[in-house]
Amino acid sequence: MKTKIKVFRAIHNITQAELAEKLDVTRQTINAIEAGKYAPSVELALRMSKMFNVTVNEIFQLDDE
């Protein structure tokens, strides 16, 4: 899965730690998602999309797309 979390973090000027705190997860979780080593739960993906005010599909894409 490809992710644009890093891009949206840059647009909103927030660190991994700040994003993690806002989403009530660890910084390591955000790091793992950005690195493609961990797929977030549906709930976490939806919370991210709400926070960045974009669709889940704008943040995440399957590798074959």
Rosetta constraint file for C-alpha pairs under 8 A:
AtomPair CA 1 CA 36 HARMONIC 6.21 0.50
AtomPair CA 1 CA 39 HARMONIC 7.50 0.50
AtomPair CA 1 CA 60 HARMONIC 6.82 0.50
AtomPair CA 1 CA 61 HARMONIC 5.69 0.50
AtomPair CA 1 CA 62 HARMONIC 4.48 0.50
AtomPair CA 1 CA 63 HARMONIC 4.89 0.50
AtomPair CA 2 CA 36 HARMONIC 6.61 0.50
AtomPair CA 2 CA 60 HARMONIC 5.74 0.50
AtomPair CA 2 CA 61 HARMONIC 5.08 0.50
AtomPair CA 2 CA 62 HARMONIC 6.08 0.50
AtomPair CA 2 CA 63 HARMONIC 5.99 0.50
AtomPair CA 3 CA 33 HARMONIC 7.61 0.50
AtomPair CA 3 CA 34 HARMONIC 6.20 0.50
AtomPair CA 3 CA 36 HARMONIC 7.36 0.50
AtomPair CA 3 CA 59 HARMONIC 5.54 0.50
AtomPair CA 3 CA 60 HARMONIC 4.57 0.50
AtomPair CA 3 CA 61 HARMONIC 6.38 0.50
AtomPair CA 4 CA 8 HARMONIC 6.41 0.50
AtomPair CA 4 CA 34 HARMONIC 7.57 0.50
AtomPair CA 4 CA 58 HARMONIC 7.55 0.50
AtomPair CA 4 CA 59 HARMONIC 4.97 0.50
AtomPair CA 4 CA 60 HARMONIC 6.52 0.50
AtomPair CA 5 CA 9 HARMONIC 5.99 0.50
AtomPair CA 5 CA 34 HARMONIC 6.31 0.50
AtomPair CA 5 CA 59 HARMONIC 6.11 0.50
AtomPair CA 6 CA 10 HARMONIC 6.19 0.50
AtomPair CA 6 CA 34 HARMONIC 6.71 0.50
AtomPair CA 7 CA 11 HARMONIC 6.26 0.50
AtomPair CA 8 CA 12 HARMONIC 6.17 0.50
AtomPair CA 8 CA 52 HARMONIC 6.92 0.50
AtomPair CA 8 CA 59 HARMONIC 7.99 0.50
AtomPair CA 9 CA 13 HARMONIC 5.68 0.50
AtomPair CA 9 CA 14 HARMONIC 5.23 0.50
AtomPair CA 9 CA 15 HARMONIC 6.66 0.50
AtomPair CA 9 CA 16 HARMONIC 7.67 0.50
AtomPair CA 9 CA 19 HARMONIC 7.70 0.50
AtomPair CA 10 CA 14 HARMONIC 6.43 0.50
AtomPair CA 12 CA 52 HARMONIC 7.93 0.50
AtomPair CA 14 CA 18 HARMONIC 5.92 0.50
AtomPair CA 14 CA 19 HARMONIC 6.50 0.50
AtomPair CA 15 CA 19 HARMONIC 6.21 0.50
AtomPair CA 16 CA 20 HARMONIC 6.00 0.50
AtomPair CA 16 CA 27 HARMONIC 5.67 0.50
AtomPair CA 16 CA 30 HARMONIC 6.21 0.50
AtomPair CA 16 CA 31 HARMONIC 6.99 0.50
AtomPair CA 17 CA 21 HARMONIC 6.15 0.50
AtomPair CA 17 CA 26 HARMONIC 7.41 0.50
AtomPair CA 17 CA 27 HARMONIC 4.95 0.50
AtomPair CA 18 CA 22 HARMONIC 6.28 0.50
AtomPair CA 19 CA 23 HARMONIC 6.17 0.50
AtomPair CA 19 CA 27 HARMONIC 7.76 0.50
AtomPair CA 19 CA 30 HARMONIC 7.70 0.50
AtomPair CA 20 CA 24 HARMONIC 5.77 0.50
AtomPair CA 20 CA 25 HARMONIC 4.92 0.50
AtomPair CA 20 CA 26 HARMONIC 5.34 0.50
AtomPair CA 20 CA 27 HARMONIC 5.20 0.50
AtomPair CA 20 CA 29 HARMONIC 7.62 0.50
AtomPair CA 20 CA 30 HARMONIC 6.34 0.50
AtomPair CA 21 CA 25 HARMONIC 6.28 0.50
AtomPair CA 21 CA 26 HARMONIC 7.14 0.50
AtomPair CA 21 CA 27 HARMONIC 7.82 0.50
AtomPair CA 23 CA 44 HARMONIC 7.52 0.50
AtomPair CA 23 CA 47 HARMONIC 7.11 0.50
AtomPair CA 23 CA 48 HARMONIC 7.44 0.50
AtomPair CA 25 CA 29 HARMONIC 6.47 0.50
AtomPair CA 25 CA 30 HARMONIC 7.65 0.50
AtomPair CA 26 CA 30 HARMONIC 6.81 0.50
AtomPair CA 27 CA 31 HARMONIC 6.17 0.50
AtomPair CA 28 CA 32 HARMONIC 6.03 0.50
AtomPair CA 29 CA 33 HARMONIC 6.19 0.50
AtomPair CA 29 CA 38 HARMONIC 7.63 0.50
AtomPair CA 30 CA 34 HARMONIC 6.14 0.50
AtomPair CA 31 CA 35 HARMONIC 6.13 0.50
AtomPair CA 32 CA 36 HARMONIC 6.21 0.50
AtomPair CA 32 CA 37 HARMONIC 5.09 0.50
AtomPair CA 32 CA 38 HARMONIC 5.35 0.50
AtomPair CA 33 CA 37 HARMONIC 5.91 0.50
AtomPair CA 33 CA 38 HARMONIC 4.83 0.50
AtomPair CA 33 CA 39 HARMONIC 6.03 0.50
AtomPair CA 33 CA 40 HARMONIC 6.74 0.50
AtomPair CA 40 CA 44 HARMONIC 5.90 0.50
AtomPair CA 40 CA 45 HARMONIC 6.02 0.50
AtomPair CA 41 CA 45 HARMONIC 6.20 0.50
AtomPair CA 42 CA 46 HARMONIC 6.11 0.50
AtomPair CA 43 CA 47 HARMONIC 6.17 0.50
AtomPair CA 44 CA 48 HARMONIC 6.16 0.50
AtomPair CA 45 CA 49 HARMONIC 6.25 0.50
AtomPair CA 45 CA 56 HARMONIC 6.33 0.50
AtomPair CA 46 CA 50 HARMONIC 6.16 0.50
AtomPair CA 46 CA 56 HARMONIC 6.36 0.50
AtomPair CA 47 CA 51 HARMONIC 6.09 0.50
AtomPair CA 48 CA 52 HARMONIC 6.16 0.50
AtomPair CA 48 CA 56 HARMONIC 7.72 0.50
AtomPair CA 49 CA 53 HARMONIC 5.63 0.50
AtomPair CA 49 CA 54 HARMONIC 5.07 0.50
AtomPair CA 49 CA 55 HARMONIC 5.38 0.50
AtomPair CA 49 CA 56 HARMONIC 5.29 0.50
AtomPair CA 49 CA 59 HARMONIC 7.14 0.50
AtomPair CA 50 CA 54 HARMONIC 6.56 0.50
AtomPair CA 50 CA 55 HARMONIC 7.68 0.50
AtomPair CA 54 CA 58 HARMONIC 6.31 0.50
AtomPair CA 54 CA 59 HARMONIC 7.54 0.50
AtomPair CA 55 CA 59 HARMONIC 6.92 0.50
AtomPair CA 56 CA 60 HARMONIC 6.03 0.50
AtomPair CA 57 CA 61 HARMONIC 6.14 0.50
AtomPair CA 61 CA 65 HARMONIC 6.61 0.50
